[in-house]
């Protein structure tokens, strides 16, 4: 599969020091966090970890995509919430991989409409487009 060419509108820059047991900061200083492996992986769990950062980014991005789709369809997504659960585990090849479960609550629409909006947002979301075909992403209505 070829990589899609895009017209870049914004570029985020972040630098990590000492990998999973160090620090990650954006070039503009708005993000500066300590990262540590979670206790479940033998770390201190004192800081955040890459999976939490990925979950935060994916859920925010998906919520934005949901807003785009909802405006196009004139659907009320006020009070909606998107939760991303990012699992880290070993792959069959001996490396590590991630999987994502996205759960979306849209209280002001029926379940069928919510499902349609979620599927449409999955086609718009940059994180979904980046991960499609690479990792398991499970979508659902919360």
C-alpha positions as CSV (number, residue, x, y, z in Angstrom):
1,X,0.0,0.0,0.0
2,X,1.4,3.4,-0.9
3,X,1.5,6.4,1.4
4,X,-1.1,9.0,0.7
5,X,0.3,12.4,-0.3
6,X,-1.1,15.3,1.6
7,X,-1.0,19.1,1.6
8,X,0.6,19.7,5.0
9,X,-1.3,22.4,6.9
10,X,0.5,22.0,10.3
11,X,3.5,20.1,11.6
12,X,3.9,19.1,15.3
13,X,7.4,18.6,16.6
14,X,8.3,16.7,19.7
15,X,11.6,15.2,21.0
16,X,12.1,12.3,23.3
17,X,15.0,11.9,25.6
18,X,15.8,8.4,27.1
19,X,12.9,6.7,25.3
20,X,10.2,5.2,27.6
21,X,12.0,6.3,30.8
22,X,12.7,9.9,30.2
23,X,11.0,13.0,28.9
24,X,9.0,14.2,25.9
25,X,8.7,17.8,24.9
26,X,7.2,19.8,22.0
27,X,9.3,22.4,20.3
28,X,6.9,25.2,21.4
29,X,7.1,24.2,25.1
30,X,3.3,23.5,25.4
31,X,3.9,19.8,26.0
32,X,6.7,18.7,28.4
33,X,6.1,15.5,30.2
34,X,8.0,12.8,32.1
35,X,7.5,9.3,30.6
36,X,8.0,6.1,32.4
37,X,6.9,2.5,31.7
38,X,3.7,1.6,33.5
39,X,4.0,-0.7,36.5
40,X,2.4,-3.5,34.5
41,X,5.5,-3.5,32.3
42,X,8.0,-3.3,35.2
43,X,8.3,0.5,35.3
44,X,7.7,3.0,38.0
45,X,4.5,4.3,36.5
46,X,5.5,7.7,37.9
47,X,5.0,9.6,34.6
48,X,2.8,9.1,31.6
49,X,3.6,6.7,28.8
50,X,3.5,6.6,25.0
51,X,0.3,4.6,25.0
52,X,-1.5,7.2,27.1
53,X,-0.3,10.0,24.9
54,X,-1.5,8.0,21.8
55,X,-4.9,7.4,23.4
56,X,-5.2,11.1,24.3
57,X,-4.3,12.2,20.8
58,X,-6.5,9.6,19.1
59,X,-9.6,10.4,21.2
60,X,-9.2,14.1,20.7
61,X,-8.7,13.7,16.9
62,X,-11.6,11.3,16.6
63,X,-13.9,13.7,18.5
64,X,-12.8,16.4,16.0
65,X,-13.7,14.1,13.1
66,X,-17.0,13.3,14.7
67,X,-17.7,17.1,14.8
68,X,-16.9,17.5,11.1
69,X,-19.3,14.6,10.2
70,X,-22.0,15.8,12.6
71,X,-22.0,19.3,11.1
72,X,-22.3,17.8,7.6
73,X,-25.3,15.7,8.6
74,X,-26.8,18.3,11.0
75,X,-26.6,15.8,13.9
76,X,-26.5,17.0,17.5
77,X,-23.3,15.6,19.2
78,X,-23.3,18.0,22.1
79,X,-22.3,16.2,25.3
80,X,-20.6,13.4,23.3
81,X,-17.5,11.7,24.6
82,X,-14.8,9.7,22.9
83,X,-12.7,7.2,24.8
84,X,-9.7,5.5,23.3
85,X,-8.2,2.5,25.0
86,X,-4.7,1.6,23.7
87,X,-3.4,-1.9,24.4
88,X,0.3,-2.8,24.2
89,X,1.4,-6.4,23.7
90,X,3.7,-8.8,22.0
91,X,3.3,-9.6,18.4
92,X,3.6,-13.1,16.8
93,X,6.8,-12.0,15.2
94,X,8.3,-11.3,18.7
95,X,8.1,-7.5,18.7
96,X,5.5,-5.3,20.2
97,X,2.3,-3.8,18.8
98,X,-0.7,-1.8,19.8
99,X,-4.4,-2.2,19.4
100,X,-7.1,0.4,19.9
101,X,-10.7,0.3,21.1
102,X,-12.7,3.5,20.5
103,X,-15.9,3.9,22.4
104,X,-18.2,6.9,21.6
105,X,-21.1,8.2,23.6
106,X,-23.5,10.5,21.7
107,X,-26.5,10.9,24.1
108,X,-28.6,13.1,21.7
109,X,-29.0,10.6,18.8
110,X,-30.3,7.1,18.6
111,X,-27.9,4.1,18.6
112,X,-28.2,3.5,14.9
113,X,-27.4,7.1,14.1
114,X,-24.5,7.1,16.5
115,X,-23.1,4.0,14.8
116,X,-23.3,5.7,11.4
117,X,-21.6,8.9,12.7
118,X,-18.8,6.8,14.3
119,X,-18.2,4.9,11.1
120,X,-18.1,8.2,9.1
121,X,-15.8,9.8,11.6
122,X,-13.5,6.8,11.3
123,X,-13.1,7.6,7.6
124,X,-12.3,11.3,8.3
125,X,-10.0,11.0,11.4
126,X,-6.3,11.4,10.6
127,X,-5.4,8.9,13.3
128,X,-7.8,6.3,11.8
129,X,-6.4,6.9,8.4
130,X,-2.8,6.5,9.7
131,X,-3.6,3.3,11.5
132,X,-6.0,1.7,9.0
133,X,-4.7,-1.7,7.9
134,X,-1.8,-1.5,10.3
135,X,-3.4,-2.2,13.7
136,X,-6.7,-3.5,15.1
137,X,-9.1,-0.6,15.8
138,X,-12.4,-1.7,17.3
139,X,-15.2,0.9,17.1
140,X,-18.3,1.0,19.3
141,X,-21.1,2.9,20.9
142,X,-20.6,3.5,24.6
